[in-house]
Amino acid sequence: MLTEMMADQAQSDLERAHHLHLLHEMLRIRRFEEKCYELYMAAKIRGFLHLYDGEEAVAVGVMQALRPEDAVIATYREHGQALARGVGMDVSMAEMYGKQEGCARGRGGSMHLFDAATHFYGGNAIVGGGLPLAVGLALADKMQHRPHVTCCFFGDGAVQEGEFHESMNLAALWQLPVLFVCENNLYAMGVPLEISDAVPELVRKADAYNVAATAVDGMDVLAVEEAAIQAVNYVRSGLGPYFLECRTYRFRAHSMFDAELYRTKAELEEWKQRDPIILLTRLLQEQGVMDAADMAELEKQVAAEVDEAVAFAEAGTWEPVADLERFVYSER
């Protein structure tokens, strides 16, 4: 009996630690994005900026199912995936600044975070552009008999691109180890899904290619994690690709240049009631897993990390003009 009680307590402690980890990861993304917004308005960050507020549960939930050696491909709204994957907040912020210390030497900026060490093979500025890359990576793994999974994130807008259909078709034909993760935030850039797609239930798209699929509440990190684990296990077992539709919502505009004339403030406020951070916090408090002091400590840790990232970026260096043509052509 005592042994069982100790085992139960150990399991309970592990679950508590894991749930706090999920909350911590979502907070890191949210506070990073908020700081990026602030820095953009101060002209510290320039160019395009697509923020991830509201969608944190998707990136954090899916990453729990992946191994370090698995590949990740993302979109131009990729800060959340990069941080959840393990790309440093400091080098991510430096990249936003355009500094040499950034994860892509400052040449990629917001839309092109890249980190080979964590197998994070980039944000991609082209809608649907990451899908063929994911198929290529998965094909290489299969041909070389490596037990890896390639996880490809994309938005609902990409589902209407030719690359999506070509990639799904080839992945199914060749039974490639790809997890297709659709972050369905309902509007693509600014057109409601119900008036832009004849089949707005995107999970049904997979039927055309005989690809296993499921849809999940993308505002619930625990639900996303569970669905992602099942999907990755399916793919890793050699059964072929899997399509996971995460139904989510972005709290900010499509980009910093978006007037948001396509949705109402009332709709936005309604979705904010399902903020993934609030939902998990409330659940953990109800279960007695955490209290206000725990939350304050998490916020303190995250604030310190964000401050350190900004300081790192501010202290970074600009690439010399003499290096302008470097990397344009191969030196070999």
N, C-alpha and C positions, 0 to 999 in steps of 0.2 A: 504493500500500500504506500509506504513512504517513498519507494523508488518511483512509483507511478506519479505521486504528487510532485516529486522533484522534476520528473520528465515533463509534466504538464507546465510547471513553472518555467522551466527552461524554454519550452516552446512558446509560452506566453511572452517571455522576455525577448525572444527572437522576433516575434510578430510585432511587438511594440517598437523595437529598434528599426525594423524594416519600414513600418508605417511612418515613423518619424523621418526616416531617410527619404521616403517619397515626398513628404511635406517639405522637407528641407530643399530637395531638388527643385520642386515647383516654385518655392519662394526665391531661390537663386535666379531662376529664369525671370520671374516677374520683376524683381528689384533691378536686375540687369537691364531689362527692357525699359523700365521707368527712367533709369539713369541715362540710357541711350536717347530717349525722347528729350530729356532735359539738355543733354549735350548737343543734340541736333539743333535745338532751338537757340543754343548759344553759339552755333556755327563751329563747334569743335568737331562734329561729325558732319560730313558733307555727302552729296550724291543721293542715291536712293536709300530709303530705310523702310523696311517692312517689319512691323513689330508683332510679337507672338502672344500678347496678353490674352488670356482666356483659353488658349489651346494647350497649356502646359501639361495637362494630364495625358495627352497623346504621346508627346516625346518621352516623358518620364515613364509612363506605363510600358511603352513598347521597348525601351532600352533595357528594362529588367529581364526581358526574355532573351537578349542577345549575349553572345560570348565576346570577349575582347578581340578575337581574330575575325569575327564577322565584319562584313563591309556595310557601310551606311552611306546612302545617297540622299540628298535633300534638295529643297527648293530654295528660292531667294528669301523665304521667311524661315531661315534655318538657325537662328541664334539659339533657340530652345533645344533643338536636336544636338547642336554642337556642345553646348554646356552639359546636357544630360549624358552625352556620349563620353565626356571626360576631357574635352578640349578645354584648356585652361581659360578661366575668365580673364586673366591678365593679357594673354596673347590674343584673345578674341577682341578685347577692348582696344588693344594696340592696332589690330587690323582695322577696326572701325575708324580709328584716327588716321590710318594710312601710314603708320610708322613701320620701319624696317623690322622691329621686334614682333610684329604681328605674325599670326600663324601662316600667312601667305606673303610675308615680307612687305605687307602694306599694299600689295598690288591687287588684291582681290576686293577688299572693302566688305561692306555689309552683306552683299549678295553672294560672295564667293569665299566664305570661310572654308579652310581646307587643313587637314592634319593627318598626314600619313601614319604617324605613330599610333593613333587611335583608330585607324582605318576609316576615318571620316573623309570620304572622297568628294567632298564639296557641296556647297550650295550651288545652285544652277539658276542663272537669270532667265533662261528660256523656259517658258511654260511647257512642261512635259519633257524637257531636254534630258532629265536625269534617268528617265525610263530605259532608253536604249543602253545607257552606260551600265545600269544595273543588270540588264540581260547579258551584256558582255562580261562583266565580272563573274556572274554566276556560271556562265558557259566555261570560263577559264577554270573555275573551281571544279566543275564537273569533269572537264577533260583531264585535269591533273589529280583527280580523285582526292580532293581536299574536302573534309566534312564541314564546310562553311555555309553560312546563309548570307545572302545579300538582301538588306532591307532598304526599300526605296520608298521615301515619303513624297507625296505629291498632293495637290489640291483638287477640288472638284472640277475646276476649270480645265485641268489637264486631261480629264476623262473624255473630253470632246476633241482632243487632238489626235492626229493620226498616229503619233508615236505610242500612245497608250494602247491602241488596238494592235499595232504591229508587235509591240513588246509582249503583250498578253498572249498573242497568238504564238510567237516563237517560244516563249517560256513554257507554254502548254505543250507544244509540239515536241520540244526537246526535254521536257520534264526537268526544268532547271530549278535550282534551290533559291527562289526569289520570294520574299515576302513583300507584296505590294500593299502599302499603307496609304489609303486615301483619307486625307484630312478634309472632310466635307464641312466647310464653314458656310455653306448655303449661297454664297454670292460670287464666287470666283473673284473677279476684280470689282464688279458692281452691278451684276445682273442676277436677279433672283433665279435660283435653279429651276423653279417650277415653270418659268417662261422661257428657259433657254435649253432645256433638255426634255425630250419626249418621254424619257424614262428616268424620272428624278430619283427613284430608288436605286442608287448607284451600285448597291451590292448585286443587283440583278445583272449588271454588265458582265460579270464573271461567267454567267451561264453560257454565253455565246462562245466561250473558249474552253468550256468544260473545266473551269478552275474552281477549286473549293473556295468558299467565301462565307463571311459572316459580317454583320453590322453590330456595332457596339456604341454605347453612350460615351462619347468622347469627352464628357465633362466629369466622368467618374474614373479616377486614376486606378482604382482597384479593379474595376470592370475591364478597363483597357489592358491592364497587366495580365489578368486571367485570360482574356481572349488572345493576347499576343503570345503568351506561353503555349497555348494550345496550337496556335497557328505555326509558330516556329518549330514545335515538336513535329508537326505534320510535315513541314518542309524538310527538316533535317533528317527525317526518317526515309527520305528518298521518294516521297509520293508526288513530288512536283510542286509548282508554285501555289501561293495562297493569296487571296485578296481580302484585306481587312479594311472595312469602311468605318471610320471613327467620326461620328456625327458631333460636331463641335461648333464653336462660334468665336470669332475674334472680337475683342472688346474695342479695339482701335480701328482706325480707318485702314483701307487696303495698304496705303502708303502715306507718306507725309504730304503728298500732293492731292489727296483724295478729299473731296468736299462732302462725301457720304450723303448724297441726295437720294439714295436708293433704299434707305431703311429709316425707320422712325426711332426717336429717342425712347419711346415707350417699349419698343421691341428690345432695344439694347438693354434697358433696365430690367426687363423681364429675364433675359438671359443671364444678367449679372447675378440674379438670385441663385443661379446654378454655377457660380464661380467654383472651379475645381478646388481651389485652395480653401475656400470657405466650407465647401461640402466635406472635405477630408478633416479639416480642423474640428468642425462640429461633431463628426462621427467619433473622432478620437476623444473629444471631451465628454461625450455622452457615455463612452465606454470606460471612462476613467483612465485612459491611457496617457493623457496629457492635461495640463492646466494652463492658466494664464502665464505662470512663471516659465513653463517650458516654451511657450510660444514667444515670449519676450527674449529668451535665450537664443532661439533660432533666428529671430529677427536681428539680434545683436551680431551673431556670427555672420549672417549674410551681409549686413551693412558694412562690416569690417572688410569682407572680401571685395565688395563693390568698390569701396574707397581705395583699397590697395590696387585694384585693377585700373582705376582711373589714374592713380599716381604713377603706375607703371607706364601707362600710355602717354601721360604728360611728359614723362622723363625720356620717352623714346626718341629715336633719331629719324630724320627724313633721309630718304635714299638720295645719294649724290646724283646730280644731273649727269655726271659722267657715266653713270650706270643705266641711263635711260634705255639703251638698246640691249642691255643684258637680258637674256632669256627669250629674246625675240626669235633668234635662230639658234639651232643646236651648235655647240662648239665642237662637236665630234665630227 
